[in-house]
Amino acid sequence: MRRTSGSIESQPRLIDLFAGPGGLDVGAAWLGIPSTGIEIDDNACATRTSAGLNTVQGDVRAFAPSDFPDANILAAGPPCQTFTVAGTGIGRRALEKIVRCAEDLAQPPLGQRLPSAFDDERTGLVLEPLRWALSAVDSGAPFEAIVLEQVPAVLPIWQVYRTILEQHGYRVAVGILRTEEYGVPQTRRRAILIARRGNVEVKLPDPTHQAFRRSNHGQVALGLEPWVPINHVVKRPTRFTIISNYGSGGDPKRRGQRRCDEPSATITGKVTRNRLLLADGTWDRLTLHEAGALQTFPPDYPWSGSDIGQQIGNAIPPRLAVHVLAGVLGIEVDSTRLDRLVRMPWSKSRATNEPRVTCGSRELQTVGG
């Protein structure tokens, strides 16, 4: 089954691999782009169901581009646990092997050579977006645009992807984006790859907000908005400081701290362990909706299932997703409208299509979109 042709400008449709609770899909909805996410985790699927997101529940490795013939944008955020500095580092140590597997996938027939086993199978999942992209090229119906995101340690892999994709008709941009430079009230660095078919200029989105440094507190760079502080979205009656669950500077006893008038440190899957030191000396915790707001999810986003802190920490911030998707598609972002959408209840800002979550393997139909 071939994907149908159609102008990406007039008929963008997105397939999101490793879709999680919906960070990229929320951003796509704010841009008016229909999306379908593939996700295996029951908890993330429970949230997606409650949020009304088109979802196919299953293992990304069990599907191929031909299963989604209408999709002309490929997006993916593969699991990061083996690459993140807070994890085991197995993925970082396997970079040379990943590069060899990527080069194997780029040999004819494109996208068909399965990677060899890794010590942790999650490491090999970083190759799935390349398998999808090259399989689509081999079928004669390539994706018109590609968006990939991961932790900074994956940047060398995205650079290998760039070389391969450029050999098959794509223009590609790769780099590290800082989330606070796009209006996210959190300092979080992400390795981003965007690609377009044909003779289309591709570049990563320009920052809209100032980068956070304690030395520039209160200063505004020319042409950029000030970074967004924690207390812009976490409303408490007194001042407070967030004490991280993680150590700082390699010292587990030295917990990182951010004042409420600064952006948050990176929201991780252990966000519920962070503590709030209130002005009167008492302690509190972030609520799940406060943690979600620091990721720029809507204030009423319907988190469901269990392990919600992990769901929140794993997600791409929807506001960053808007800028990355808009960048690859050549859409100009109206920052005033985006501010309004981020603050708006999801029940009002979400797309009106009615989805159906499909369980198991091959029932792929979704309603609406």
Protein Blocks (a to p, Z undefined) as FASTA:
>chain_A
ZZdeddfklmgccddehklnolmmmmmmmnopacddddfblklmmmmmmnopacdeddfk
lpcfklmmmbcbdcddddfklmpmklnolmmmmmmmmmmmmmmmmpccehkaccdddfbl
klmmmmmmmmmmmmmmmnopacfbdcddddfklmmmmmmmmmmmmmnopacddddddfkl
nopacdcddddddddehjddddddddfbdcddfklgoiacehiacdddfklmmccfbdcd
dddfbdeehiaklccdddfkbccddddfklmmpccddfkopacdddfklmmmmnopafkl
ccehehklmmmmmpccfklmmmmmmmmnopacdfklmmmmmmpcfklmpcfbdcdddehj
llmbdeeZZ
